[in-house]
Amino acid sequence: MFYYLGLPFTSILDFFDRGGPVIVVLFVLAIIMTTLLIERVIFYISEMNELTTEAYSDIKNTNTSNEWLINKIKLKNISIINLKANKNILLIQGLIALCPLLGLLGTVTGMIEVFDIMAITGTGNARAMASGIARATLPTMTGLFISIVGLFMLTAIKSAIDKTSLDIKYEIEQVKI
């Protein structure tokens, strides 16, 4: 059917066809989740240093000797850094939790297909049930795989951002004017 696309594209399209419509939804969620994770890595590499520099300059440019006001400015800058550092983390965690559930939805729809085939052909036709069983197991495997990979990536990114945020918080609190 897709011979003109070449072998790799044929196998991917065959995987989508055998897994059913849930695989396509999982693929879209995986792309969204990966995009958000890459955005967090780019933030960590490029924008974290800029936020730190802005925080230092905001504190240093304070023209007051009021210790209470200086501490509030430090807390404001720490809060801004934490808010920007944790942007989209809850969304990524939600997508990670959603992927296995969608895989289970694919399992249920695949098993419904198996039971329909069993009702039509009887219990002895294993060939007829094989496509339904594949449609039941492939979404589960895909949902779990996407979730596990996303969880590892999120844990690594979140721990790096949290460690850097704590270091920045400590450094900002130590700034004397």
Buried (B, 14 or more C-beta within 10 A) or exposed (E): EEEEEEEEEBEEEEBBBBBBEBBEBBBEBBEEBBEBBEBBBEBBEEEBEEBBEEBBEBBEEBEEEEEEEBEEBBEEBBEBBBEBBBEBBEEBBEBBEBBBEBBBBBBEBBBEBBEEBBEEEEEEEEEBBEBBBBBBBBBBBBBBBBBEBBBEBBEEBBEBBEEBBEEBBEEBEEBEE
